[in-house]
Amino acid sequence: MDGAEVRRIASLARLELADAEVDRFASQLTAILGYFEKLREVATEGVPPASHPPELKGPVRPDVAAPWPDPAGLVNLSRGAEGEFFRVPRVLE
């Protein structure tokens, strides 16, 4: 890719590029297009086109309804239990 093509693409994107940026982007875009050429070498005969990636099925835990623990029992497990409430340090004056 040459500088003229980079400048044309930059004008389409309404970008102003300095000469150093044009040279840098020209080399980067050339490298990117080279990767696309490598992808063309991959054998894809017999592979159907896909508009979405295949669905991944992994080990997912099923949602199971369980009884809620006894609130009084949970409060009693706390070191700062005060009646049926948790006692916490004061954060506001």
MDTraj code that builds the backbone (N, CA, C; nanometers):
import mdtraj as md
import numpy as np

residues = "MET ASP GLY ALA GLU VAL ARG ARG ILE ALA SER LEU ALA ARG LEU GLU LEU ALA ASP ALA GLU VAL ASP ARG PHE ALA SER GLN LEU THR ALA ILE LEU GLY TYR PHE GLU LYS LEU ARG GLU VAL ALA THR GLU GLY VAL PRO PRO ALA SER HIS PRO PRO GLU LEU LYS GLY PRO VAL ARG PRO ASP VAL ALA ALA PRO TRP PRO ASP PRO ALA GLY LEU VAL ASN LEU SER ARG GLY ALA GLU GLY GLU PHE PHE ARG VAL PRO ARG VAL LEU GLU".split()
xyz = np.array([
    [0.0860, -0.1164, 0.0000],
    [0.0000, 0.0000, 0.0000],
    [0.0906, 0.1227, 0.0000],
    [0.0551, 0.2195, -0.0808],
    [0.1388, 0.3381, -0.0885],
    [0.0732, 0.4554, -0.0165],
    [0.1474, 0.5652, -0.0092],
    [0.1011, 0.6824, 0.0644],
    [-0.0250, 0.7438, 0.0068],
    [-0.0411, 0.7356, -0.1259],
    [-0.1609, 0.7936, -0.1887],
    [-0.2867, 0.7204, -0.1424],
    [-0.2779, 0.5884, -0.1317],
    [-0.3939, 0.5117, -0.0842],
    [-0.4251, 0.5436, 0.0613],
    [-0.3217, 0.5578, 0.1427],
    [-0.3418, 0.5921, 0.2838],
    [-0.4060, 0.7299, 0.2948],
    [-0.3607, 0.8241, 0.2154],
    [-0.4197, 0.9586, 0.2188],
    [-0.5656, 0.9562, 0.1728],
    [-0.5968, 0.8730, 0.0723],
    [-0.7350, 0.8623, 0.0258],
    [-0.8242, 0.8041, 0.1350],
    [-0.7766, 0.6991, 0.2018],
    [-0.8532, 0.6389, 0.3116],
    [-0.8678, 0.7381, 0.4256],
    [-0.7624, 0.8125, 0.4549],
    [-0.7686, 0.9128, 0.5618],
    [-0.8689, 1.0218, 0.5279],
    [-0.8764, 1.0620, 0.4020],
    [-0.9732, 1.1658, 0.3661],
    [-1.1155, 1.1121, 0.3759],
    [-1.1368, 0.9847, 0.3425],
    [-1.2699, 0.9253, 0.3588],
    [-1.3118, 0.9220, 0.5056],
    [-1.2132, 0.9000, 0.5924],
    [-1.2404, 0.8976, 0.7363],
    [-1.2318, 1.0368, 0.7979],
    [-1.2045, 1.1367, 0.7141],
    [-1.1906, 1.2760, 0.7583],
    [-1.0818, 1.2910, 0.8645],
    [-0.9684, 1.2294, 0.8346],
    [-0.8518, 1.2374, 0.9226],
    [-0.7425, 1.3167, 0.8538],
    [-0.6704, 1.3947, 0.9310],
    [-0.5535, 1.4642, 0.8802],
    [-0.4306, 1.3921, 0.9328],
    [-0.3445, 1.3494, 0.8407],
    [-0.2262, 1.2750, 0.8797],
    [-0.1008, 1.3509, 0.8393],
    [-0.0009, 1.3475, 0.9269],
    [0.1302, 1.4025, 0.8940],
    [0.2018, 1.3022, 0.8033],
    [0.3077, 1.3488, 0.7363],
    [0.3812, 1.2616, 0.6442],
    [0.4371, 1.1382, 0.7147],
    [0.4858, 1.1564, 0.8377],
    [0.5397, 1.0422, 0.9132],
    [0.4293, 0.9407, 0.9432],
    [0.3101, 0.9908, 0.9726],
    [0.1982, 0.9004, 1.0004],
    [0.1562, 0.8248, 0.8748],
    [0.1596, 0.8914, 0.7610],
    [0.1235, 0.8257, 0.6352],
    [0.2184, 0.7097, 0.6091],
    [0.3477, 0.7322, 0.6274],
    [0.4456, 0.6244, 0.6059],
    [0.4240, 0.5098, 0.7032],
    [0.4001, 0.5439, 0.8306],
    [0.3806, 0.4400, 0.9317],
    [0.2551, 0.3584, 0.9024],
    [0.1441, 0.4276, 0.8707],
    [0.0196, 0.3555, 0.8439],
    [0.0285, 0.2754, 0.7147],
    [0.1036, 0.3234, 0.6177],
    [0.1198, 0.2478, 0.4933],
    [0.1866, 0.1142, 0.5216],
    [0.2910, 0.1153, 0.6040],
    [0.3589, -0.0112, 0.6356],
    [0.2702, -0.1012, 0.7219],
    [0.1942, -0.0436, 0.8149],
    [0.1058, -0.1249, 0.8988],
    [-0.0072, -0.1864, 0.8171],
    [-0.0656, -0.1074, 0.7277],
    [-0.1736, -0.1612, 0.6441],
    [-0.1218, -0.2663, 0.5478],
    [-0.0011, -0.2504, 0.4976],
    [0.0592, -0.3525, 0.4120],
    [0.0752, -0.4829, 0.4888],
    [0.1174, -0.4741, 0.6136],
    [0.1318, -0.5948, 0.6967],
    [-0.0034, -0.6607, 0.7210],
    [-0.1052, -0.5805, 0.7480],
    [-0.2389, -0.6354, 0.7717],
    [-0.2898, -0.7059, 0.6476],
    [-0.2727, -0.6432, 0.5320],
    [-0.3169, -0.7068, 0.4077],
    [-0.2375, -0.8340, 0.3787],
    [-0.1123, -0.8370, 0.4219],
    [-0.0325, -0.9592, 0.4084],
    [-0.0895, -1.0736, 0.4905],
    [-0.1416, -1.0423, 0.6089],
    [-0.2052, -1.1462, 0.6906],
    [-0.3306, -1.2003, 0.6226],
    [-0.4056, -1.1126, 0.5562],
    [-0.5234, -1.1592, 0.4836],
    [-0.4838, -1.2513, 0.3689],
    [-0.3726, -1.2224, 0.3041],
    [-0.3248, -1.3107, 0.1982],
    [-0.2881, -1.4479, 0.2541],
    [-0.2305, -1.4505, 0.3740],
    [-0.1994, -1.5787, 0.4372],
    [-0.3268, -1.6564, 0.4674],
    [-0.4325, -1.5865, 0.5074],
    [-0.5587, -1.6542, 0.5359],
    [-0.6194, -1.7157, 0.4112],
    [-0.5921, -1.6577, 0.2958],
    [-0.6433, -1.7155, 0.1710],
    [-0.5804, -1.8503, 0.1413],
    [-0.4643, -1.8781, 0.1996],
    [-0.3962, -2.0047, 0.1769],
    [-0.4575, -2.1195, 0.2566],
    [-0.5430, -2.0891, 0.3526],
    [-0.6033, -2.1925, 0.4369],
    [-0.7058, -2.2698, 0.3545],
    [-0.6998, -2.4021, 0.3625],
    [-0.7926, -2.4867, 0.2880],
    [-0.9299, -2.4823, 0.3540],
    [-1.0265, -2.4272, 0.2834],
    [-1.1616, -2.4160, 0.3387],
    [-1.2643, -2.4882, 0.2522],
    [-1.2186, -2.5724, 0.1600],
    [-1.3120, -2.6467, 0.0772],
    [-1.3936, -2.7407, 0.1649],
    [-1.5230, -2.7424, 0.1427],
    [-1.6103, -2.8306, 0.2196],
    [-1.6542, -2.7739, 0.3534],
    [-1.6065, -2.6570, 0.3880],
    [-1.6468, -2.5943, 0.5144],
    [-1.7615, -2.4984, 0.4829],
    [-1.8787, -2.5218, 0.5425],
    [-1.9910, -2.4336, 0.5106],
    [-1.9699, -2.2947, 0.5707],
    [-2.0171, -2.1918, 0.5001],
    [-2.0045, -2.0569, 0.5565],
    [-2.0926, -2.0429, 0.6797],
    [-2.0486, -1.9612, 0.7721],
    [-2.1230, -1.9413, 0.8966],
    [-2.1379, -1.7921, 0.9216],
    [-2.2578, -1.7524, 0.9623],
    [-2.2777, -1.6121, 0.9962],
    [-2.2552, -1.5881, 1.1446],
    [-2.2520, -1.6954, 1.2229],
    [-2.2305, -1.6844, 1.3666],
    [-2.1307, -1.7920, 1.4081],
    [-2.0545, -1.7664, 1.5129],
    [-1.9656, -1.8714, 1.5609],
    [-2.0468, -1.9874, 1.6161],
    [-1.9880, -2.1055, 1.6203],
    [-2.0634, -2.2187, 1.6736],
    [-2.0979, -2.1977, 1.8205],
    [-2.2105, -2.2510, 1.8588],
    [-2.2541, -2.2370, 1.9981],
    [-2.1657, -2.3214, 2.0877],
    [-2.1141, -2.2592, 2.1913],
    [-2.0292, -2.3300, 2.2860],
    [-2.1155, -2.3877, 2.3965],
    [-2.0931, -2.5124, 2.4244],
    [-2.1664, -2.5766, 2.5328],
    [-2.0648, -2.6197, 2.6365],
    [-2.0708, -2.5552, 2.7488],
    [-1.9772, -2.5853, 2.8558],
    [-2.0514, -2.6354, 2.9777],
    [-1.9749, -2.6769, 3.0755],
    [-2.0382, -2.7240, 3.1988],
    [-2.0975, -2.6060, 3.2758],
    [-2.2261, -2.5917, 3.2691],
    [-2.2947, -2.4830, 3.3371],
    [-2.3801, -2.5418, 3.4479],
    [-2.3710, -2.4806, 3.5636],
    [-2.4482, -2.5276, 3.6780],
    [-2.5952, -2.4953, 3.6550],
    [-2.6823, -2.5927, 3.6716],
    [-2.8247, -2.5624, 3.6568],
    [-2.8742, -2.4800, 3.7757],
    [-2.9693, -2.3914, 3.7486],
    [-3.0291, -2.3146, 3.8568],
    [-3.1254, -2.4039, 3.9329],
    [-3.1000, -2.4154, 4.0616],
    [-3.1844, -2.4994, 4.1463],
    [-3.2339, -2.4133, 4.2614],
    [-3.3643, -2.4111, 4.2786],
    [-3.4214, -2.3358, 4.3903],
    [-3.3878, -2.4068, 4.5213],
    [-3.3433, -2.3310, 4.6176],
    [-3.3091, -2.3873, 4.7478],
    [-3.3756, -2.3014, 4.8547],
    [-3.4083, -2.3603, 4.9667],
    [-3.4696, -2.2810, 5.0728],
    [-3.3699, -2.1776, 5.1264],
    [-3.4209, -2.0592, 5.1603],
    [-3.3382, -1.9534, 5.2152],
    [-3.3009, -1.9887, 5.3581],
    [-3.1752, -1.9670, 5.3968],
    [-3.1358, -1.9988, 5.5346],
    [-3.2148, -1.9156, 5.6359],
    [-3.2252, -1.9681, 5.7530],
    [-3.2952, -1.9007, 5.8623],
    [-3.2216, -1.7718, 5.8973],
    [-3.2862, -1.6539, 5.8847],
    [-3.2181, -1.5274, 5.9135],
    [-3.1616, -1.5210, 6.0550],
    [-3.2333, -1.5717, 6.1509],
    [-3.1839, -1.5675, 6.2889],
    [-3.0568, -1.6505, 6.3021],
    [-3.0522, -1.7623, 6.2326],
    [-2.9328, -1.8460, 6.2371],
    [-2.8131, -1.7765, 6.1749],
    [-2.8347, -1.7024, 6.0668],
    [-2.7247, -1.6292, 6.0037],
    [-2.6734, -1.5182, 6.0934],
    [-2.7637, -1.4473, 6.1591],
    [-2.7215, -1.3391, 6.2488],
    [-2.6419, -1.3964, 6.3645],
    [-2.6809, -1.5104, 6.4140],
    [-2.6105, -1.5702, 6.5278],
    [-2.4700, -1.6153, 6.4913],
    [-2.4410, -1.6357, 6.3605],
    [-2.3062, -1.6735, 6.3189],
    [-2.2100, -1.5545, 6.3240],
    [-2.2625, -1.4344, 6.3285],
    [-2.1805, -1.3144, 6.3286],
    [-2.1259, -1.2867, 6.4679],
    [-2.0048, -1.2314, 6.4718],
    [-1.9476, -1.1934, 6.6009],
    [-2.0156, -1.0701, 6.6577],
    [-2.0720, -0.9871, 6.5679],
    [-2.1320, -0.8623, 6.6140],
    [-2.2827, -0.8679, 6.6142],
    [-2.3402, -0.9825, 6.6422],
    [-2.4857, -0.9931, 6.6421],
    [-2.5427, -0.9172, 6.7608],
    [-2.6509, -0.8443, 6.7337],
    [-2.7207, -0.7727, 6.8386],
    [-2.8701, -0.7929, 6.8135],
    [-2.9270, -0.8877, 6.8825],
    [-3.0665, -0.9226, 6.8572],
    [-3.0770, -0.9895, 6.7210],
    [-3.1635, -0.9350, 6.6380],
    [-3.1783, -0.9926, 6.5043],
    [-3.1057, -0.9101, 6.3969],
    [-3.0097, -0.8274, 6.4405],
    [-2.9375, -0.7414, 6.3471],
    [-2.7876, -0.7654, 6.3580],
    [-2.7143, -0.7228, 6.2542],
    [-2.5694, -0.7247, 6.2567],
    [-2.5193, -0.5929, 6.3099],
    [-2.4233, -0.5972, 6.4001],
    [-2.3614, -0.4742, 6.4503],
    [-2.2344, -0.4534, 6.3681],
    [-2.2255, -0.3357, 6.3051],
    [-2.1111, -0.3034, 6.2203],
    [-2.0459, -0.1772, 6.2687],
    [-1.9168, -0.1541, 6.2342],
    [-1.8496, -0.0321, 6.2767],
    [-1.9149, 0.0910, 6.2125],
    [-1.9178, 0.1993, 6.2839],
    [-1.9753, 0.3232, 6.2357],
    [-1.8844, 0.3804, 6.1261],
    [-1.9458, 0.4257, 6.0169],
    [-1.8684, 0.4834, 5.9087],
    [-1.8965, 0.6323, 5.8938],
    [-2.0021, 0.6817, 5.9513],
    [-2.0354, 0.8232, 5.9479],
    [-2.0354, 0.8777, 6.0901],
    [-1.9984, 1.0035, 6.1035],
    [-1.9993, 1.0657, 6.2364],
    [-2.1389, 1.1035, 6.2770],
])
top = md.Topology()
chain = top.add_chain()
for i, resn in enumerate(residues, 1):
    res = top.add_residue(resn, chain, resSeq=i)
    for name in ("N", "CA", "C"):
        top.add_atom(name, md.element.get_by_symbol(name[0]), res)
traj = md.Trajectory(xyz[None], top)
